[in-house]
Each structure stands twice: as C-alpha cells, then as structure tokens.
Amino acid sequence: MANLIPSQLRSITEQARMDVFDSFSRKIVVFVTADKVTLDTDLNYNFSYDSPDYGTDNQNNVVQYIVNSGSFDACILYENRLDRFYSNPDGSRDEKFRLTYDGGNVRIKLKKEDYDNYIKDAINFSFDGYNFELNKTPRPHGLYTNQIYSLYLKFKN
C-alpha cells in the first residue's frame, strides 16, 4: 500500500519536532518507589518467639531504603486557572456556556524512551524547587508515531 507521505519526509518532520523538543526542554528529577534492602540478617532469629512483643528482640537487621531517581529532559508548562467561553459565530460570548478549569496543574512532555524505560513507574517528580505527583493518565502523541508523552502533575503538599 502506498503512503501519502514519503518516509524521507516523515523522518525530516519527526526530526524537526524532536529538535523543537530539545530546544525548549530542561532537566527534571523523577523518583520511583524506593527499594527495601535488609542487611545483616541473623539466621538464628526466631520471628515467632524473639519479637518485641515477648521482650526479647535479638535481631540485628538493618533496613535501608534505596531511592531510585533519575534526571530527564522535559518541556514544562504551568497551567493557571482558566475561564473559557464558547463564542457565537458573530464573536459574542454566551455566559451560560462557560467552561471553568481549575489550574494548579503542570503539564510535562517527555521523550518516549525516557517514559518507557523509567518514568512510567514514577510517583514523584521534582523541578523548580517544587514536588509533584501524577494527576492524570499519561497521553502519547506524535505526528506519525508516538514520540512524546504528556503527563499532568499536581502540586504535592
């Protein structure tokens, strides 16, 4: 089956889109769930009888949480509260068709490779001195293939 757009033109437009992404992107830090690691396990420890409930806690386990984080390029858009109106064909606004969108969200765009390999399991995001958490389902988009993912985040208390 013939393609409407030749493959050479596709690659040129996809490369131009990624060049725009690279021009406006900056680094963000993404945190995935921490791994729980137990060190120095005592093999003679009896979990039934040597528990703190019975007064003898002889276990010398050291539990450490190893934080998994990474730094990735992303385009960031801070959204404010938006009040939008549907306009009539003559340009006048109709007040009864008012659409209000509460702001406080942040949209970030990430490369597909970064999203697939690391970010799809992320919980917390950090950039510009603020912490964020995922608010909505990520959305893939691109001209011909999914090259970029959009994620909506909300400020974390």
C-alpha positions in Angstrom: 0.0 0.0 0.0 1.4 3.4 -1.0 1.9 6.0 1.7 0.6 9.5 1.3 3.7 11.0 2.9 7.0 9.5 1.8 9.2 8.0 4.5 12.0 10.6 3.9 9.6 13.5 4.5 8.3 11.7 7.6 11.8 11.4 9.1 12.5 15.0 8.4 9.4 16.2 10.1 9.9 13.9 13.1 13.4 15.1 13.5 12.2 18.7 13.3 9.7 18.1 16.1 12.4 16.5 18.2 14.7 19.5 17.6 12.0 21.8 18.9 11.6 19.5 22.0 15.4 19.6 22.6 15.4 23.4 22.2 12.8 24.0 24.9 13.4 21.1 27.3 15.2 21.3 30.7 16.1 18.8 33.4 13.7 17.3 35.9 14.2 14.7 38.6 11.9 11.7 38.8 11.6 9.5 41.8 10.4 5.9 41.6 9.5 3.8 44.6 12.3 3.0 46.9 13.8 -0.5 47.1 13.8 -2.0 50.6 17.0 -3.8 51.3 17.7 -5.8 54.5 21.3 -6.2 55.7 22.9 -8.3 58.4 20.1 -10.9 58.8 20.6 -13.2 61.9 19.8 -16.7 60.8 19.3 -17.8 64.4 16.4 -15.3 64.9 13.0 -16.8 65.6 10.3 -14.5 64.3 7.7 -16.2 66.5 9.3 -16.0 69.9 12.0 -13.3 69.6 9.7 -10.5 68.7 9.4 -7.2 70.6 6.1 -8.3 71.9 7.8 -11.0 74.0 10.5 -8.7 75.2 13.5 -10.2 73.5 14.5 -8.5 70.3 17.8 -10.1 69.3 17.5 -9.4 65.6 20.2 -7.1 64.2 18.6 -6.4 60.9 19.3 -3.1 59.3 16.7 -2.0 56.8 17.7 0.6 54.2 15.6 2.2 51.5 17.5 2.9 48.3 15.9 5.7 46.4 15.6 5.2 42.7 15.8 8.6 40.9 16.9 9.9 37.5 17.2 13.1 35.7 15.4 13.6 32.3 14.7 16.3 29.8 11.2 17.6 29.8 9.2 20.6 28.4 7.2 22.1 31.3 4.0 24.1 31.2 2.4 25.6 34.3 -1.3 26.0 33.9 -3.3 28.7 35.7 -7.0 28.9 36.4 -8.7 29.3 33.0 -12.1 30.7 32.3 -13.1 30.0 28.8 -16.2 30.9 26.9 -17.7 29.4 23.8 -18.1 32.1 21.2 -21.0 32.6 18.9 -20.4 32.9 15.2 -20.7 36.7 15.5 -17.9 36.8 18.1 -20.1 37.5 21.1 -19.8 35.3 24.3 -22.6 33.4 25.7 -22.3 33.3 29.6 -24.3 30.2 30.0 -21.7 28.1 28.1 -18.8 29.0 30.4 -16.1 26.4 30.9 -14.0 26.7 34.1 -10.9 24.8 34.5 -9.1 24.8 37.9 -5.4 25.4 37.5 -2.6 24.2 39.7 -1.7 21.5 37.2 1.6 21.2 35.4 2.0 19.5 32.1 5.3 18.0 31.2 6.3 16.4 27.9 8.8 13.6 27.8 10.6 11.5 25.2 9.1 8.1 24.6 12.3 6.3 25.5 12.5 8.0 28.9 8.9 7.3 29.6 9.0 3.6 28.6 12.3 2.8 30.4 11.8 4.6 33.6 9.1 7.2 34.1 6.0 5.0 33.7 6.6 3.6 37.2 7.4 7.0 38.7 5.4 8.5 41.6 7.1 11.8 42.4 8.6 14.5 40.2 10.8 17.4 41.3 11.7 20.6 39.4 11.9 24.3 40.0 12.0 23.7 43.8 8.6 22.0 43.9 7.4 18.4 44.3 4.7 17.0 42.1 2.7 13.8 41.8 1.0 12.2 38.8 -2.6 13.6 38.3 -3.9 12.0 35.1 -3.2 9.1 32.8 -0.2 9.8 30.5 -1.0 10.6 26.9 1.2 9.6 24.0 1.3 11.7 20.9 3.3 12.4 17.7 2.8 13.1 14.1 3.3 9.5 12.7 4.4 7.5 15.7 4.3 8.1 19.5 7.4 10.1 20.1 6.4 12.2 23.1 4.3 11.5 26.2 2.4 14.2 28.1 1.9 13.9 31.8 -0.3 16.1 34.0 1.1 16.6 37.5 -0.3 18.3 40.6 1.5 20.1 43.4 2.3 17.8 46.3 1.6 19.1 49.8 
